[in-house]
Amino acid sequence: MMLEELVGRLSQPADSKVCLLVLDGLGGFDGMGRTSELAAANTPNLDRLAGEGCLGLHDPVAPGITPGSGAGHLGLFGYDPLAYEIGRGALSAAGVGFELRPGDVAARVNFCTLAADGTVADRRAGRLPTADNERLAGRLQAEVKIPGVEVFVRTEREHRALLVFRGEDLAPDLGDTDPQVTGVAPLEPAPRTPKATHTSEIVSSFLRQARVILDGEAANFVLLRGFDTHRAIPQFPERYGVRALAVAAYPMYVGISRLLGFTTPAAHDSPEAQIATVATRIGEFDFVFFHFKYPDSAGEDGDFARKVAAIERMDGLVPELLATGITNLLVTGDHSTPSQLAAHSWHPVPVLLWGGSAPADGITRFDEAHCRQGSIGRVRAFELMPMLLASAGRLAKYGA
Amino acid sequence: MMLEELVGRLSQPADSKVCLLVLDGLGGFDGMGRTSELAAANTPNLDRLAGEGCLGLHDPVAPGITPGSGAGHLGLFGYDPLAYEIGRGALSAAGVGFELRPGDVAARVNFCTLAADGTVADRRAGRLPTADNERLAGRLQAEVKIPGVEVFVRTEREHRALLVFRGEDLAPDLGDTDPQVTGVAPLEPAPRTPKATHTSEIVSSFLRQARVILDGEAANFVLLRGFDTHRAIPQFPERYGVRALAVAAYPMYVGISRLLGFTTPAAHDSPEAQIATVATRIGEFDFVFFHFKYPDSAGEDGDFARKVAAIERMDGLVPELLATGITNLLVTGDHSTPSQLAAHSWHPVPVLLWGGSAPADGITRFDEAHCRQGSIGRVRAFELMPMLLASAGRLAKYGA
């Protein structure tokens, strides 16, 4: 039996209001004269909760594995990411509310800029304004024609969009066309299995037409990644017996929450707006997933000071979040994004568990170094949900 | 390959005398002004062993999971409780030496007291004297009649008994009839699968008859839980290549030891009597499981001082236990039972490993806070047995 199945069986109701607060990309890279952003940040509220709760570190997937956002969040929601794979395409679809059907093939689109020699000049087309994205997505939607295949192009935000193919005998086993670096040509959508050859040809046809349609536009091509299809995944509210609310500022996090069955109001403009939603709707829910994006964005940009400021901003909002009625809180990240590396990384992520029967380690500082000393130890992300639910009185005893 | 299979393959003989000392319900709930019972206890002997050995914490099943005694002990014996499930019924049967056959359905019985309105007034019938239990079990055994089904009722101790049904097409997938609280009516034995419907009707028939037979008695009804059947489980002595002795004061712990193939003298009256058995028989054995029940009983009763006293009592007996010839010792609990919660809990359990090649952490105090700092870290219970056997020279190298 997998742990997550057991946790599902043991779920029981309680009066607690549980919150999973994800500071995206929270973890940093410290030691040897380096400081992590969390260690540098002034976080009096999180430090107070640390003293009253317990600390540790988690590996989102497994030690050494750098996760994408999908895998990172699956782990936090208590699903072993080695058992459930969700591609970026399926996440994008969920994020914009596009309902994938079995057999559909979906991919994440980046509108990009190619140089005159056909190499990638900017993978994000200068973070294309959303209005331009909508216009270009509309053109692709209207003008691309592939016999026997329906094509859907949906704007997400800035340079990001969703692409879906619907037809007979499609398979998602394709390599990304996004080379992840500039100065080289986009890749072909390479089939990874024989049955994806047909789909590869369809995607190539789409790309040839897109190249013509977008010629001369601010974004003159698209990069595709995360080919995926519809996935059946156990629903979070049923599994844990909770009424579950997700509040997030970015469509992708709305999307993964929606895939798992959370009630997902549309993406919010700010964490303050997210808190306002929690305050209004907390009475209807037992569990709140609160996603705060900015530490990751800053880390990805290599901006240490901005990541520190983002962490401090959320710290300042923690009392207001708790004041909505939250009784049990897990604060962590979906992965580390050290600004020194300007990318997601494999470093374990700080964890703070507070409230209910969570023991108090008596460590009054929330950062990587202090988390190493905490009683949670170093666990897999999917082992956190049982502790959070247990501390909130939501898990019955196993066995006689 | 599961870890436990590897450990079995690597087992080798040695001259060591290994002891697993289980202080039932050892772990507590500390911090935030709370103190754990172990931290409050004066334990000079365990503290001395702590200084000479190494410390850590274990999760009996997994982080966040509150285990019953069966799952808790399976973990300590090196079996992943997520892979082996043993119900209370099978444990009770083993405890009283009743040999379940494949197809039997067994349940743990509580003799209880119903109020005039049919609701449960006392789940334990005032901890019914064992002599009364024997008389009432005898009446049920003699007077209940179910066509085509053999019924066995066996006294355990106080209010506890074993009930076994033997017949065609029986299935153990039934819900407990014990509502776990007073003031409500006992539950019906709800079938969890279609094939258990027939068994549900048989159990209901037993309960209707029991109600009539016990009318007017000190215990006027029975509550059933942990429906289970015969389980094949790898035997401990064969797996680890040890001659294994279990000394315990309660039938259930004798029972689980017997299920796993330990040599199990009848339940003892006191830890002193258990030590006397070890002293007499140590020459015949390589491994001793020593079960000490009282910290759990006190914790369950919410009695902090009595749990402290129980821990101190066992601490005082440790030199005598070691003097029997024990060379390697693992001291821990099967789960936590904080008196503040008056119940089993999910909190990780202190671990002390001493002797042979166990490293010395140099931490001279055995309690939760110091165990957090120990070199064992926080592990699953089933990861302790390999360390205990290794420290005792009983595991060969894996691979060339």
Interface residues (C-beta under 8 A of the other chain):
Chain A: M1 M2 L3 L6 V7 L10 E52 C54 S357 P359 A360 D361 G362 Q373 G374 S375 I376 G377 R378 V379 E383 L384 M385 P386 M387 L388 L389 A390 S391 L395 A396 K397 Y398 G399 A400
Chain B: F29 D30 G31 M32 R34 L57 V61 A62 P63 G64 I65 T66 P67 G68 S69 G70 A71 P81 L82 A83 E85 I86 G87 R88 G89 L91 R108 R225 G226 L341 A343 H344 S345 W346 H347 P348 E368 A369 R372 Q373 G377 R378
